[in-house]
Amino acid sequence: MKIAIHDRKGSFSDHWIEYCKKNNIEYKIVNAYDSDIVEQVKDCDAFMWHHHQTNYKDVLFAKQLLFSLQQAGKIVFPDLNTGWHFDDKLGQKYLFEAHGIKAARSWAFYDEKSAYRWIEETSFPKVFKLRGGAGSANVMLAKSASDAKKFVRKAFGKGFPQYRGRDYVKESYRQYKANHKTLLAFLRSCGRLIVPNQFTRMHGPEKGYVYFQEFIPNEGCDYRVTIVGEKAFGCKRIVREGDFRASGSENTLYEKSEMKENLVSYGFKLSEILHAQVLAIDFIIDSGNHDFYISEISYGFCHNLYSKCPGFWTRDMVWHEESFHSENWIIENILSSIEKQKKKL
């Protein structure tokens, strides 16, 4: 049994490599960016790559490489069902609708005429989102038809940059004022007003479509539930002051008493429906009818943040009060998949 791992410092791979060393699992460090990567992983039973949505190289080909290897019979993480919709809100719209998933209603248009017609017929506010972006990046509120039309004109004109320096500095300042970031870190972030990051330089503007989502007045927070195989953990995220967005706010509550177990239960059900190895789900509770809706899903999550969780649930909804490393669960599940595959041969 041998696992190929693309090593990206600060990602899941740190824990995967440590796990292999500690448990005497044969592994091999590979470079997914090498042209001969398929040859590199030939002698391995599985390939694991925690690719990231803000690395332009990952965005270009990570999914295609992983799916190609999976189709050829190799076990991969993330696999097709887990990763094809990663950082792709358009893809998630159709996935939710096809499965009848309880998600916030959304609309996508690929020409100006259709978008303007819808604007005249709908009510506001609505949430405007670009296809990609994490931590509430690229999420804006269209308070009126006028706001929505501005978004449409820009989307079918010069387009939207995936990364906006002004928004980054504004968020950095908010985190500094909330003592989540040092003064030095904030001052360094101001450089992004002059020098854009690599992703922006290499990735063209987003244009040619608009995506709107129903605005759901929340209870001042949202909930993140993450399912890894047969286990789940979660947190409650408080919205930014004077804002409606919670993701990336850095104001997070991890106590079990802050969570809603019906969301965890639904999360397990959804992961089974989607056949996902890992599924991180963002839930919104409507402050009016108190019902829940999904806003987005992902395979990736900030693993270091969730080390503060006091425990986890198993699929039978039993709570386990103990520390854990969810990254280890991922590789353990991959090892189990390898064993099952070998038994079939």
KEFIPA-832486 format. One line per field, with one value per residue (C-alpha): chain; residue number from 1; x, y, z. Coordinates in Angstrom, 2 decimals, always signed. Each point is the difference from the previous one (the first is absolute). Last residue first. Layout:
N
mol c(A  ...)
seq c(NUM  ...)
u c(X  ...)
v c(Y  ...)
w c(Z  ...)
REM end
This chain:
345
mol c(A  A  A  A  A  A  A  A  A  A  A  A  A  A  A  A  A  A  A  A  A  A  A  A  A  A  A  A  A  A  A  A  A  A  A  A  A  A  A  A  A  A  A  A  A  A  A  A  A  A  A  A  A  A  A  A  A  A  A  A  A  A  A  A  A  A  A  A  A  A  A  A  A  A  A  A  A  A  A  A  A  A  A  A  A  A  A  A  A  A  A  A  A  A  A  A  A  A  A  A  A  A  A  A  A  A  A  A  A  A  A  A  A  A  A  A  A  A  A  A  A  A  A  A  A  A  A  A  A  A  A  A  A  A  A  A  A  A  A  A  A  A  A  A  A  A  A  A  A  A  A  A  A  A  A  A  A  A  A  A  A  A  A  A  A  A  A  A  A  A  A  A  A  A  A  A  A  A  A  A  A  A  A  A  A  A  A  A  A  A  A  A  A  A  A  A  A  A  A  A  A  A  A  A  A  A  A  A  A  A  A  A  A  A  A  A  A  A  A  A  A  A  A  A  A  A  A  A  A  A  A  A  A  A  A  A  A  A  A  A  A  A  A  A  A  A  A  A  A  A  A  A  A  A  A  A  A  A  A  A  A  A  A  A  A  A  A  A  A  A  A  A  A  A  A  A  A  A  A  A  A  A  A  A  A  A  A  A  A  A  A  A  A  A  A  A  A  A  A  A  A  A  A  A  A  A  A  A  A  A  A  A  A  A  A  A  A  A  A  A  A  A  A  A  A  A  A  A  A  A  A  A  A  A  A  A  A  A  A  A  A  A  A  A  A)
seq c(345  344  343  342  341  340  339  338  337  336  335  334  333  332  331  330  329  328  327  326  325  324  323  322  321  320  319  318  317  316  315  314  313  312  311  310  309  308  307  306  305  304  303  302  301  300  299  298  297  296  295  294  293  292  291  290  289  288  287  286  285  284  283  282  281  280  279  278  277  276  275  274  273  272  271  270  269  268  267  266  265  264  263  262  261  260  259  258  257  256  255  254  253  252  251  250  249  248  247  246  245  244  243  242  241  240  239  238  237  236  235  234  233  232  231  230  229  228  227  226  225  224  223  222  221  220  219  218  217  216  215  214  213  212  211  210  209  208  207  206  205  204  203  202  201  200  199  198  197  196  195  194  193  192  191  190  189  188  187  186  185  184  183  182  181  180  179  178  177  176  175  174  173  172  171  170  169  168  167  166  165  164  163  162  161  160  159  158  157  156  155  154  153  152  151  150  149  148  147  146  145  144  143  142  141  140  139  138  137  136  135  134  133  132  131  130  129  128  127  126  125  124  123  122  121  120  119  118  117  116  115  114  113  112  111  110  109  108  107  106  105  104  103  102  101  100  99  98  97  96  95  94  93  92  91  90  89  88  87  86  85  84  83  82  81  80  79  78  77  76  75  74  73  72  71  70  69  68  67  66  65  64  63  62  61  60  59  58  57  56  55  54  53  52  51  50  49  48  47  46  45  44  43  42  41  40  39  38  37  36  35  34  33  32  31  30  29  28  27  26  25  24  23  22  21  20  19  18  17  16  15  14  13  12  11  10  9  8  7  6  5  4  3  2  1)
u c(-9.23  -2.99  +2.02  +2.55  -2.70  -1.28  +3.52  +0.60  -3.31  +0.98  +3.30  -1.91  -2.30  +3.00  +1.46  -3.12  -0.41  +3.56  -0.86  -2.88  +2.48  -1.85  -0.53  -2.63  -3.64  -1.65  -3.64  -2.19  -1.95  +0.05  +2.24  +2.64  +0.09  +3.07  +1.88  +1.21  +0.51  +3.03  +2.01  -2.62  +1.93  +3.10  -1.97  -1.06  -2.41  +0.00  -2.63  -2.48  -3.69  -1.98  -3.18  -1.93  -3.36  -1.44  -3.48  -0.57  -3.00  +1.10  +3.59  +0.84  +2.81  +2.94  +2.11  +3.49  +1.00  +3.44  -0.15  +2.80  +0.07  -3.20  -2.54  -2.37  -3.03  +2.13  +1.60  -3.49  -1.31  +2.99  -0.49  -3.70  +0.92  +2.55  -2.57  -2.58  +2.67  -0.02  +3.32  +0.70  -0.32  +2.78  +2.42  +1.92  -0.96  +1.63  +0.74  +2.76  -2.47  +1.16  -3.49  -2.57  -1.44  -3.01  +1.94  -0.16  +2.32  +1.25  -2.21  +0.60  +1.11  -1.34  +2.12  +0.03  +1.24  -0.94  +1.04  -0.90  +1.88  +1.18  -3.04  +0.49  -2.79  +0.37  -2.78  -1.05  -0.36  -2.01  -3.30  -0.12  -2.06  +0.09  +0.93  -0.79  +3.06  +1.16  +2.50  +0.98  +1.80  +2.46  +2.72  +2.51  +3.24  +3.07  +2.15  +3.77  +0.32  -2.97  +1.32  +3.46  -1.20  -0.52  +2.72  -1.16  -3.04  +1.44  +2.75  -2.55  +0.17  +3.46  -1.35  -2.67  +2.56  +2.17  -2.96  -0.70  -3.12  -2.95  -0.05  -3.47  +1.47  +2.62  -2.69  -1.99  +3.17  +0.67  -3.58  +0.45  +3.41  -1.45  -3.00  +2.31  +2.29  -2.79  +0.67  -1.94  -0.12  -3.49  -0.90  +0.86  -3.48  -2.50  +0.62  +0.37  -3.38  -1.61  +1.42  -1.20  -3.44  -0.17  +0.78  -2.74  -2.47  +0.63  +2.00  +2.35  +2.25  +3.50  +1.95  +3.33  +1.87  -2.28  +2.84  +0.37  -0.30  -1.24  -3.02  -0.51  -2.79  -2.88  -2.38  -3.51  -1.85  -2.39  -3.00  -0.18  -1.71  +2.11  +3.19  -1.06  -0.33  +3.39  +1.67  -1.63  +1.12  +3.52  +0.91  +1.22  -2.38  +0.06  -2.67  +0.07  -2.31  +1.71  +0.52  -2.06  +1.29  -2.43  +2.74  +0.07  -0.60  +2.91  +2.37  -1.12  +0.73  +3.19  +1.47  -0.68  +1.48  +3.28  +2.60  -0.01  -2.76  +2.18  +1.60  -1.83  -1.90  +3.07  +2.51  +1.86  +2.03  +0.83  -0.28  +1.43  -2.13  +0.74  -3.12  +1.43  +3.26  -1.84  -2.26  +2.97  +1.80  -3.07  -0.87  +3.49  +0.35  -0.35  -1.32  +3.06  +2.31  -1.88  +0.43  -2.90  -2.38  +2.37  +0.99  +0.25  +1.48  -0.09  +0.90  -0.71  +1.34  +3.44  +2.41  -1.56  +0.10  +3.10  -1.02  -3.22  +2.02  +2.25  -0.67  +0.91  -2.54  -1.38  +3.39  +0.29  +0.91  -0.24  -1.59  +0.40  -2.04  +2.14  -2.67  +1.90  +1.58  -3.27  -1.84  +2.67  -0.33  -3.78  +0.17  +2.15  -1.97  -3.18  +1.45  +2.52  +2.82  -1.20  +1.30  -1.65  -0.42  +0.37  -1.12  +1.41  -1.51)
v c(-7.58  +0.78  -0.39  +2.50  +2.65  -0.43  +0.40  +3.12  +1.49  -0.60  +1.78  +2.94  +0.10  +0.09  +2.81  +2.11  -0.81  +1.17  +3.40  +0.19  +0.08  -0.61  +1.13  -1.74  +0.29  -2.53  +0.75  -2.82  +1.01  -3.55  +1.48  +0.88  +3.43  +2.00  +1.55  +3.16  +1.89  +2.28  -2.09  +1.28  +3.15  -1.92  -1.97  +3.03  -1.90  -1.72  -2.29  +2.82  +0.82  +3.23  +1.81  -2.84  +0.87  -0.35  +0.80  +2.60  +1.43  +3.63  -0.08  -2.46  -2.24  -0.12  -3.12  -0.28  -3.59  -1.62  -3.41  -2.54  -3.37  +0.97  -2.49  +2.93  -1.62  -1.42  +3.37  +1.52  -2.41  +0.59  +3.75  -0.34  -1.58  +2.71  +2.69  -1.68  +0.05  +3.78  +1.27  +2.59  -2.54  -2.06  +2.88  +1.23  +3.66  +2.02  +3.67  -0.15  +1.61  -2.28  -1.30  +2.06  +2.40  +2.26  +3.12  +2.85  -1.88  -3.15  -3.07  -2.52  -3.49  -3.07  -3.12  -3.57  -3.55  -3.21  -3.63  -2.98  +1.17  +3.53  +2.26  +3.69  +2.19  +3.78  +2.05  +3.58  +3.02  +3.08  -1.84  +0.13  +1.98  -2.21  +1.84  -2.26  -0.60  +1.77  -1.17  +2.06  -1.23  +1.04  +1.33  -0.95  +1.89  -1.86  -2.20  +0.44  +3.44  -0.50  -3.36  +1.48  +2.68  +3.60  +2.57  +3.52  -0.41  -3.38  +1.86  +0.91  -3.61  +0.64  +2.75  -2.38  -2.72  +2.55  +1.23  -3.57  -1.95  -1.49  +2.86  +1.12  +3.25  -2.02  -2.29  +3.00  +1.48  -3.24  +0.01  +3.53  -0.92  -3.00  +1.97  +2.65  -2.61  -1.71  -3.61  -1.94  +3.15  +0.67  +0.50  +2.71  -0.12  -2.82  -0.41  +3.77  +0.74  -2.81  +1.18  +3.54  -1.39  -1.78  +3.20  +1.88  -2.81  +0.53  -1.20  -2.13  -1.38  -1.16  -3.26  -0.17  -0.92  -1.33  -2.19  -1.76  +1.04  -1.48  +0.36  +3.62  +0.82  +2.49  -0.30  +1.30  +2.87  +0.31  -1.22  -1.57  +0.95  +2.90  -1.76  -3.13  +1.95  +1.62  -3.40  -1.50  +2.94  +0.05  -3.56  -3.02  +0.14  -1.91  +0.06  -1.37  -1.31  -0.63  -3.72  -2.95  -2.53  -1.14  -2.15  +1.68  +3.43  -0.27  -1.26  +2.71  +2.78  -1.74  +0.21  +3.71  +0.43  -1.62  +0.10  -3.81  -1.46  -2.76  -0.82  -2.59  -1.92  -0.07  -1.04  +2.26  -1.98  -2.76  -3.77  -1.11  -1.78  +1.89  +2.08  +1.05  +1.07  +2.11  +1.49  +1.08  +1.57  +1.85  +1.29  +1.37  +1.55  +3.76  +0.75  -1.62  +2.14  +3.19  -0.70  +1.73  -2.98  -2.42  -3.59  -2.49  -2.78  -3.71  -2.76  -3.65  -3.48  +1.20  -1.35  +2.10  +3.23  +1.51  -1.10  +2.01  +2.94  +0.07  +3.66  +1.02  +2.24  -2.83  -0.39  -3.30  -0.99  -3.78  -2.01  -3.33  -0.03  -0.53  +1.40  +3.06  +0.76  -0.42  +2.20  +2.71  +0.00  +0.24  +2.74  +2.33  -1.02  +1.55  +3.41  +2.36  -1.09  -1.58  -3.54  -1.97  -3.44  -3.41  -2.89  -3.54  -3.27)
w c(-7.40  +2.22  +3.20  -1.30  -0.52  +3.54  +1.40  -2.08  +1.16  +3.64  -0.59  -1.51  +3.03  +2.31  -2.12  +0.45  +3.69  +0.57  -1.48  +2.51  +2.86  +3.25  +3.58  +2.07  +1.07  -2.30  -0.82  -1.30  -3.10  -1.48  -2.71  +2.58  +1.61  +0.96  +2.91  +1.72  -3.30  +0.36  -2.49  -2.42  -0.83  -1.07  -2.59  -2.01  -2.27  -3.34  -1.56  -0.44  +0.25  -0.30  +1.13  +1.58  +1.51  +3.50  +1.30  +2.71  -1.95  +0.29  +1.26  -2.79  +1.25  -2.41  -0.47  -1.51  -0.73  +0.00  -1.70  -0.01  -1.78  -1.78  -1.32  -0.74  +1.62  +2.82  +0.70  +0.02  +2.63  +2.25  -0.36  +0.78  +3.33  +0.72  -0.82  +2.27  +2.71  +0.27  +1.32  +2.70  +2.82  -1.59  +0.58  -3.06  -0.33  -2.78  -0.49  -2.64  -2.48  -2.82  -0.69  +1.89  -2.56  +0.67  +0.92  +2.55  +2.35  -1.67  +0.36  +2.78  -1.03  +1.81  -0.15  -1.16  +0.20  -1.77  -0.20  -2.20  -3.09  +0.70  +0.37  +0.73  +1.38  -0.20  +1.53  -0.73  +2.23  +0.85  -0.14  -3.78  -2.48  -3.10  -3.17  -2.93  -2.14  -3.13  -2.61  -3.02  -3.12  -2.70  +2.28  +2.67  -0.61  -1.25  +2.22  -0.04  +1.57  +2.29  +1.24  +0.55  +2.40  -1.09  +0.76  +0.83  +2.23  +0.98  +1.85  +2.64  +1.19  +1.39  +2.21  +1.33  +0.79  +1.81  +2.04  +1.07  -1.02  +1.89  +2.50  -1.15  -1.32  -1.94  -1.42  -1.22  -1.51  -1.90  -1.28  -1.37  -1.43  -1.83  -1.25  -1.47  -1.56  -1.91  -0.99  -2.59  -2.10  -1.31  -3.66  -2.52  -1.49  +0.33  +3.72  +0.44  -1.55  +1.98  +3.31  -0.66  -0.91  +3.37  +1.89  -1.88  +0.65  +3.69  +2.99  -2.08  +2.73  -0.83  +0.27  -1.84  +3.20  +2.73  +1.38  -3.33  -3.65  -3.24  -2.31  +0.90  +2.35  +0.15  +2.95  -0.59  +1.70  -1.76  -1.94  -3.45  -3.27  -1.25  +1.04  -1.91  -3.26  +0.60  +0.46  -3.09  -2.14  +1.42  -0.99  +1.96  +2.93  +3.29  +2.70  +3.55  +2.69  +3.33  +0.37  +1.18  -2.49  -2.70  -1.52  -3.41  +1.56  +2.42  -2.69  -2.43  +2.46  +1.16  -3.48  -0.15  +3.47  -1.04  +2.76  +0.10  -2.20  -1.51  +3.36  +2.04  -2.67  -2.25  +2.64  +2.41  +0.69  -2.41  -0.35  -3.33  -2.58  -3.21  +0.56  +3.36  -1.59  -2.58  +2.68  +2.09  -2.93  -1.27  +3.46  +0.58  -3.49  -0.28  +3.47  +1.56  -2.15  +0.96  +3.69  +1.75  -0.14  +1.69  -0.64  +2.86  -2.10  +0.76  -2.46  +0.74  -0.62  -1.05  -2.63  -2.77  +2.04  -1.60  -3.51  +0.26  +1.37  -3.07  -0.86  +3.53  +1.73  +2.14  +1.65  +1.84  +3.55  +0.39  +2.77  +1.75  +3.19  +3.09  +2.34  +1.24  -3.36  -1.87  +2.48  -0.24  -3.78  +0.17  +2.64  -2.08  -3.11  +1.39  -0.85  +1.61  -2.29  -3.22  -0.50  -2.79  +1.51  -1.67  +2.20  +0.12  +1.15)
REM end
